[in-house]
């Protein structure tokens, strides 16, 4: 009985470890670089529909949006009404930070 209990505990710890490693890889895989959003610039500035490349880049940069919102140099590009339209068209929710 004790060996079975130990196996369950070891299995649970292994699962938690795998989840943490996976999450770390996901977080580390994104480079927060506002220039990655340059394909969206014309859509944000002009209010035109976003390109497929814009939507792809925007989805990749979602983990970075709060960082951009908090930066006065980039905040206006992420929080303006056209940016919200672009995000909505791409199926991205701009976070509340």
N, C-alpha and C positions, 0 to 999 in steps of 0.2 A: 504494500500500500504506500509506503514512504517513497519508494522508487518511482511509482506512478505520479505522485504529487510533485516530486522533483522534476520529472519530465515535463509536466504541465507548466511549471514555473519557468523552466529553461525555454520551453517553446514560446511562452508568452513574452519573455524577455527578448528572444530572437526576433519575434514579430515586431515588437516596439523598436528594436534597433534598426530593422530593415526600413520601417516607416520613416524614422528619423534620418537615415542615410538618404533615402529617396527625397525627402523634403529638402535636405541640405543641398542636394544636387540641383533641384529645381530652382532654389534661391540663388545658388552660385552661378547658374547658367545664364542669368540675365545681367547684362552690363548696362547700368543706368547711364545712358548718354543721350541727352536731349536731341542731339543731332540725328539720332535714329528716327526721330519723328519728322524729319525734314520732308518726307513724301506727303505729309499732311498739311504742310504750311499753306499752300495755296487754298486748300479747302477751308482752313481755319480763317485765313485772312479775307478771302473772297466769298466765303459761304457756298462754294461749289461742292458738288457731291465728292466724297472721298474716293480715292482709287483703291483698288484691291491691295496694292503695296502699302498704302497708308493704313488700311485696316489691319493688315498683317503686322506691321511694325507697332501699331498702337496696342494690339493684343499682347505682343511680346513685352511691351514696356509698362503694362498695368502695374506690376509690383513697384515701379519707380514713380508712379504718378504723385503720390503724397510728397515725395522728395521734391518733385518739380513744383508742386503747388506751394510748398513752403519757401521756395526760392523766389525772391522778388523779381529776378531777371526772367523767369519762365512762367510764373504764376498766371500772368495775363493771357498766355497762350493756351493754358490748360483749363482755365475757368471761364473764359468768355463764352457768350451764347453760341457762337459758331463752333467752338471746340466741343461744346455739349451736343450740338447737332451732329457733328462728325462722329463723336463717340457713340451716340445713339444709332446712327446709320451703320456703324461697324459692330454693333451689339456689345459695346463696352460701357460699363457703368463707371463714371468718374467717382472715386471714393470721397467720403467726407473725412477729412483728416484733422 
